[in-house]
């Protein structure tokens, strides 16, 4: 079997998130959400694609724990970058860098 475990839903998910993110009204009213959706579109598509290939036996995820950590870290980092600076009392970029160092 070649891909398609979820009937190629990753591409549809990516396309819909990108469409929402690039909508002029969304960009004007909710720019941080637009940026987050755009970042998530790529992360979720790539993750779904890797999982799909693994489940369809086209490829293999060698270490499930590392894969989960990488995907969750990418989502967390995208969310932190989109979040309001006020949520980071010690500084937004210092917090992001600390998380990046822990995930390296």
Number of C-alpha atoms within 10 A of each C-alpha: 9 12 18 14 16 13 10 14 15 20 17 13 17 20 16 15 20 20 16 16 24 17 11 13 12 16 15 11 10 12 16 18 17 24 21 21 24 21 22 21 22 18 18 20 19 16 16 19 20 18 20 23 18 17 18 16 13 12 14 14 14 9 8 11 9 12 15 12 12 15 15 14 16 18 17 14 19 19 18 18 17 17 16 11 13 9 10 14 8 10 11 17 13 11 15 16 12 11 14 13 9 8 12 6
